[in-house]
Amino acid sequence: MSTFYVLDVPENTTLPQIAERDNEVTVTRVGPYFRVSSPDTIVVDRRATGCRHAVWYSAIAGLERSRITQHDKNALRVEDR
């Protein structure tokens, strides 16, 4: 299971919204965070989120039994460990 967390602040809300467009991705609330999870790899296109670079690189609040294999100006890729 690939899982990452994003703090629920206005700057970050498009990231889980775009991730959830994938039918395999589930977004739930855990306290002040969005929990984004999928049985497969999660890939989020930065341009689709509309996030500026500073927000993009600071949006990930944590991982759960997962690892980031791509986090650049183009995409975020989170995979199961």
Summary of the structure (lengths in Angstrom):
residues: 81
radius of gyration: 11.1
end to end distance: 8.3
largest distance: 29.5
contacts: 237
relative contact order: 0.29
helix: 23%
strand: 46%
